């Protein structure tokens, strides 16, 4: 069972996502979904297309996974794509097995209040991280995503 959530504008970050009800530590929040692909050339082409069409816009929805898979949540997605990055997040993303299929579950790291913006650490690699200044506002902010 997934958490009921709604997208809201988050100061200085574009869209964000808040739960409608309190979430307990360890609870499944949502599944990160989108179009799954393994072709590195396709991934690079999609990133280049996004950068060309949206210059200086860090709001892209392509997530790298283990084993060189990635998820493109630009066109096929759910509300999880609106969860913003934080260097001190209240959620974490991990791969889970559901009936033999690898899925990407977003879980609460701690109790989360209704209306509190959800976040997880995007863990961008160095190449990607050099692109964007982090605006999470956490005391432990690394400065870039």
DAZI-V188098 format. One line per field, one symbol per residue. phi: phi as a letter, one per 40 degrees, with the letter a starting at -180 (. if undefined). burial: b if it has 16 or more other C-alpha atoms within 10 Angstrom, else e. A space follows every 10 residues. Layout:
# DAZI-V188098
phi->???
burial->???
This chain:
# DAZI-V188098
phi->.cccbacbcb dgbgcbbbcc bcbcdgccca bcbiccabcc cccccccccc cccbdgbccb bbbcbcfgca bbbcbbabcd cccccacbcb bbbacbbbfg bcbbcbbcca cbcdgcccaa ccfccddccc cbccbcgcdc dcgbc
burial->eebebebeee eeeeebbbbe eebeeebbbb bbbbebeeee eebeeebeeb eeeeeeebbe bbbbeeeeeb bbbbeebebb bbbbbbbbbb bbbeeeeeee eeebbbbbbe ebeeeebbbb bbeeeeeeee eeebbbeeee eeebb
